[in-house]
Amino acid sequence: MNKLLMEENDRLQKQVSELVYQKGHMHQQVQNASVTTRNTSCESMITSGQFHHQQNLTAQPPQRDANNPTR
């Protein structure tokens, strides 16, 4: 009976070790995916912000010259 309990204990310890390893691996994958998603989102925001800024610059009417009222 003692031998059976020791074998089961060894088996369970190996299973726990494997699950801890898998959890660490999955956690790392989630972090990597999260970083990639944030970088992509930030790049999209920057790109769309620059595009919006360029549109605002080109959409502005020409400024009038105080010395030349016809302009």
C-alpha positions in Angstrom: 0.0 0.0 0.0 2.8 2.4 0.9 4.5 1.7 -2.5 1.3 2.5 -4.4 0.9 5.8 -2.5 4.5 6.7 -3.3 4.0 6.0 -7.0 0.8 8.0 -7.1 2.6 10.8 -5.3 5.4 10.8 -7.9 2.8 10.7 -10.7 0.9 13.7 -9.2 4.1 15.7 -8.7 5.1 15.2 -12.3 1.6 16.2 -13.4 1.8 19.4 -11.3 5.2 20.2 -12.7 3.9 19.8 -16.3 0.8 22.0 -15.5 3.0 24.7 -14.0 5.2 24.7 -17.1 2.2 24.9 -19.4 0.7 27.7 -17.4 4.0 29.7 -17.6 4.2 29.1 -21.4 0.5 30.2 -21.9 1.0 33.3 -19.7 4.0 34.3 -21.8 2.0 33.8 -25.1 -0.8 36.0 -23.7 1.7 38.7 -22.7 3.3 38.6 -26.1 0.0 38.8 -27.9 -1.1 41.7 -25.6 2.1 43.6 -26.4 1.7 43.0 -30.1 -1.9 44.2 -29.9 -1.0 47.3 -28.0 1.8 48.2 -30.4 -0.5 47.7 -33.4 -3.2 49.8 -31.7 -0.8 52.6 -30.9 0.7 52.6 -34.4 -2.9 52.8 -35.8 -3.7 55.7 -33.6 -0.5 57.5 -34.5 -1.0 56.9 -38.2 -4.7 58.1 -38.1 -3.7 61.0 -36.0 -1.0 62.1 -38.4 -3.5 61.7 -41.3 -6.1 63.7 -39.5 -3.5 66.4 -38.7 -2.4 66.6 -42.4 -6.0 66.9 -43.4 -6.5 69.8 -41.0 -3.4 71.5 -42.4 -4.5 71.3 -46.0 -8.2 72.1 -45.3 -7.4 75.5 -43.7 -8.3 78.5 -45.8 -5.4 80.8 -46.8 -4.6 83.4 -44.2 -5.4 87.0 -45.0 -2.6 89.5 -45.2 -3.4 92.5 -43.0 -1.4 94.8 -45.4 -3.2 93.5 -48.5 -7.0 93.4 -48.0 -7.7 91.7 -51.4 -6.0 88.6 -50.3 
